[in-house]
Amino acid sequence: MTITKTHLSDSIHKGLGMPKSRSFELVTSLFQIIKATLESGEDILISGFGKFCVKDKNDCRGRNLSTGEDMMLEARRVVTFKCSLPLKQKLNGKG
């Protein structure tokens, strides 16, 4: 199942009794904070959930899978996610 901002705001609306418009603003604001933090190169740790990290990747050789042609991939920044131990345990039925 794909969870959208609308799904999240509806869950907040139902769970907390907050007006729909306010819960959508809350979710939107949260994602703006997350994006701005990651853009600045800082990591985000959400206790009990996991850690989002910004990693710098160097230039490297790659291959165009459609044509088989060799190419160079430019240096870039990527976001990685590492699951917290409590979440990992729940996913594996041990929590």
C-alpha positions in Angstrom: 0.0 0.0 0.0 1.2 3.4 -0.9 0.7 6.0 1.9 0.2 9.6 0.7 0.1 12.9 2.5 -3.7 12.6 2.3 -3.7 9.2 4.1 -1.4 10.6 6.8 -3.5 13.7 7.3 -6.7 11.6 7.4 -5.2 9.4 10.1 -4.3 12.4 12.2 -7.8 13.8 11.6 -9.4 10.6 12.8 -6.9 9.8 15.6 -6.7 13.2 17.2 -10.0 14.8 16.1 -8.1 17.6 14.4 -9.8 19.5 11.5 -8.8 18.0 8.1 -7.3 21.2 6.9 -5.2 21.6 10.0 -4.0 18.0 9.9 -3.0 18.4 6.2 -1.1 21.6 7.1 0.7 19.7 9.9 1.8 16.9 7.5 2.9 19.4 4.8 4.9 21.4 7.3 6.5 18.2 8.6 7.7 17.2 5.1 8.9 20.7 4.4 11.1 20.6 7.6 12.4 17.1 6.6 13.2 18.3 3.0 15.0 21.5 4.2 17.0 19.5 6.7 18.1 16.9 4.2 18.9 19.6 1.6 21.2 21.3 4.1 23.1 18.0 4.4 22.0 17.2 8.0 20.8 13.7 9.0 17.3 13.1 10.5 16.9 10.7 13.4 13.3 9.7 14.4 13.6 7.7 17.6 12.0 4.3 17.3 11.6 4.6 13.5 15.0 5.1 11.8 17.6 7.5 10.5 17.7 9.4 7.2 21.2 10.1 6.1 22.6 12.3 3.3 25.5 10.6 1.5 27.8 12.1 -1.1 28.5 9.8 -4.1 31.6 10.2 -6.2 31.8 10.0 -10.0 31.7 6.4 -11.1 31.4 4.2 -14.1 28.0 2.9 -15.0 26.2 1.2 -17.9 23.1 2.3 -19.8 21.0 -0.9 -19.3 18.9 -0.2 -22.4 21.9 0.2 -24.8 24.7 -1.6 -22.9 26.8 1.6 -23.4 29.4 2.5 -20.8 28.9 5.9 -19.2 30.1 8.0 -16.3 27.7 8.8 -13.5 28.2 12.3 -12.1 28.9 12.9 -8.4 25.6 13.3 -6.5 24.0 13.3 -3.1 21.6 10.5 -2.1 19.4 9.9 0.9 19.6 6.6 2.7 17.4 5.2 5.4 18.5 2.9 8.2 15.7 1.2 10.2 15.8 1.4 14.0 16.2 -1.8 16.0 12.7 -1.6 17.5 11.1 -1.2 14.1 13.3 -4.0 12.6 12.2 -6.3 15.4 8.5 -5.5 14.8 9.0 -6.2 11.1 10.5 -9.6 11.9 7.8 -10.5 14.5 10.0 -10.2 17.5 8.7 -6.9 18.9 
